[in-house]
Amino acid sequence: MSMLPNLSPKKAPPVGAKDSTNSAKKADGEKTDDTIKLLITMWSVMIGLELVHQILNVVMSFLDPTELRAVAKEQAGAQGLSDQIVDATVVAAILVMGLFNLLIIAIMAWMVTVVKKRGRRLPTAFLLLTIFSFFFILRMLMLFFASPGGSDVPMALFAIDGCVQILTAVSAGVAYALSRRDEPVKMLQDYVPDDTKR
């Protein structure tokens, strides 16, 4: 029995077997990329539909600011303010609420960009987008228990806004289902902060 290691060259695997292994790895990588791309797409659709909903919300508030005007008149009556100031306050309140909602949408869009680029705040962005997905689903469920009261807003506009909210929730539900799959979970597990890489 020889004490020397076996120096004979190893038999190369058949060409077909090697190619099939490489193609299998490539297919797995493409599947992972496709899942994450689809997840990002669904989050993007969710944010786009939410933007449409907020625009419709501002339009409906301008069409029928009765509730806001009633609240403003109560406060203005105690301070002796004129109707012009009340109207200006209502317009300012609608615009401020709209800008605040647009700021939230901008933050969500930034979070999607962070996930897409796998940036430094990837886990935080993933968590926030998941929380917003839950919120949109719950809001849709509450939508079925709400009914528009007497309002100057056309019923068709309420119907369009309701459809947009339902589509937003559907996109959020699909995104949440995709975020629970193995590929996004593995992306989070493999994530290493920039500070650790140095």
C-alpha positions in Angstrom: 0.0 0.0 0.0 1.5 3.3 -1.1 1.9 6.1 1.4 1.8 8.8 -1.3 -1.3 10.7 -2.0 -3.2 9.8 -5.2 -1.7 12.2 -7.8 -3.6 10.8 -10.7 -5.8 13.5 -12.3 -9.4 13.4 -11.3 -11.9 12.5 -13.9 -13.7 15.5 -15.2 -17.5 15.2 -15.0 -19.3 14.8 -18.3 -19.8 18.0 -20.2 -23.5 17.7 -20.1 -23.5 17.2 -16.3 -21.4 20.3 -15.7 -23.6 22.4 -17.9 -26.7 21.2 -16.2 -25.3 22.1 -12.8 -24.4 25.6 -14.0 -27.7 26.1 -15.7 -29.5 25.0 -12.5 -27.6 27.5 -10.4 -28.3 30.2 -13.0 -32.0 29.3 -13.0 -32.1 29.6 -9.2 -30.4 33.0 -9.3 -32.9 34.2 -12.0 -35.8 32.9 -9.9 -34.5 34.8 -6.8 -34.1 38.0 -8.9 -37.6 37.6 -10.4 -39.2 37.1 -7.1 -37.6 40.2 -5.6 -38.3 42.2 -8.8 -41.9 41.2 -8.6 -42.0 42.2 -4.9 -40.6 45.6 -5.7 -43.0 46.0 -8.6 -46.0 45.2 -6.4 -44.8 47.7 -3.7 -44.4 50.3 -6.5 -47.9 49.7 -7.8 -49.2 49.9 -4.2 -47.5 53.3 -3.7 -48.7 54.6 -7.1 -52.3 53.7 -6.4 -52.1 55.3 -2.9 -50.9 58.5 -4.6 -54.0 58.4 -6.8 -56.2 57.8 -3.7 -54.7 60.8 -1.9 -55.2 63.1 -4.9 -58.8 62.0 -5.1 -59.1 62.6 -1.3 -57.9 66.2 -1.7 -60.3 66.7 -4.6 -63.3 65.4 -2.7 -62.3 67.5 0.3 -62.4 70.6 -1.8 -65.7 69.6 -3.4 -67.4 69.1 0.0 -65.5 70.8 2.9 -68.7 70.8 5.0 -67.3 68.9 8.0 -64.0 70.9 8.1 -65.9 74.2 7.8 -68.3 73.2 10.6 -65.3 72.5 12.9 -63.6 75.7 11.9 -66.7 77.7 12.5 -67.1 76.4 16.0 -63.6 77.5 16.9 -63.9 80.8 14.9 -67.2 81.6 16.7 -65.6 81.6 20.1 -62.8 83.9 18.8 -65.0 86.2 16.6 -63.3 85.4 13.3 -64.8 86.3 10.0 -66.1 83.8 7.4 -63.2 84.6 5.1 -60.7 83.5 7.7 -62.7 80.3 8.2 -62.6 79.5 4.5 -58.9 80.2 4.4 -58.4 77.9 7.4 -60.3 75.1 5.7 -58.3 75.4 2.5 -55.0 75.5 4.5 -56.1 72.4 6.5 -56.9 70.4 3.3 -53.6 71.4 1.7 -51.5 70.6 4.8 -53.2 67.2 5.1 -52.5 66.5 1.4 -48.8 67.5 1.8 -48.4 65.4 4.9 -49.9 62.3 3.0 -47.6 63.1 0.0 -44.6 63.1 2.4 -45.6 59.6 3.6 -45.9 58.4 0.1 -42.4 59.9 -0.7 -40.9 58.0 2.3 -42.5 54.8 1.0 -41.1 55.4 -2.4 -37.7 55.9 -0.9 -38.0 52.7 1.1 -38.7 50.8 -2.2 -35.6 52.3 -3.7 -33.6 51.2 -0.6 -34.8 47.6 -1.0 -34.1 47.7 -4.8 -30.5 48.9 -4.3 -30.2 46.8 -1.1 -28.9 49.8 0.7 -27.8 50.4 4.3 -31.4 50.6 5.7 -32.6 47.5 3.9 -34.2 45.8 7.1 -35.9 49.0 8.2 -37.3 49.7 4.7 -38.5 46.1 4.4 -40.3 46.4 7.8 -41.9 49.7 7.1 -43.2 48.6 3.7 -44.6 45.4 5.3 -46.4 47.6 8.0 -47.9 49.8 5.3 -49.0 46.7 3.4 -50.9 45.6 6.5 -52.4 49.1 6.9 -53.8 49.2 3.4 -55.3 45.7 3.8 -57.0 46.7 7.0 -58.2 50.0 5.5 -59.8 48.1 2.6 -61.7 45.9 5.1 -63.0 49.0 6.9 -64.1 50.4 3.6 -66.8 47.7 3.3 -68.4 49.0 6.6 -68.4 52.6 5.6 -71.1 54.4 3.6 -70.9 58.0 2.2 -73.4 60.2 3.9 -75.1 63.3 2.4 -72.4 65.0 0.4 -71.9 67.2 -2.7 -69.3 64.8 -4.0 -70.5 62.8 -7.0 -71.2 59.1 -6.1 -69.0 58.1 -9.1 -66.0 59.8 -7.5 -66.6 57.8 -4.3 -66.8 54.6 -6.4 -63.6 55.3 -8.2 -61.8 56.1 -4.9 -63.1 52.9 -3.4 -61.9 50.9 -6.4 -58.5 52.5 -6.1 -58.3 51.6 -2.4 -59.3 48.0 -3.1 -56.6 47.7 -5.8 -54.1 49.2 -3.4 -55.0 46.6 -0.8 -54.7 43.8 -3.4 -51.3 45.0 -4.4 -50.3 45.2 -0.7 -51.6 41.6 -0.1 -49.6 40.2 -3.1 -46.5 42.1 -1.9 -46.9 40.7 1.6 -47.3 37.2 0.3 -44.2 37.6 -1.8 -42.2 39.0 1.1 -42.8 35.8 3.0 -41.2 33.6 0.3 -37.7 32.2 0.7 -35.9 34.5 -1.7 -36.7 37.8 0.1 -36.2 36.2 3.5 -32.8 34.9 2.3 -32.0 38.4 1.0 -32.6 39.8 4.5 -30.5 37.0 6.1 -27.6 37.6 3.8 -27.7 41.3 4.3 -24.5 42.7 5.9 -24.4 46.4 6.9 -21.8 48.6 5.3 -20.1 49.1 8.7 -19.6 45.4 9.1 -18.1 45.0 5.7 -15.2 47.4 6.4 
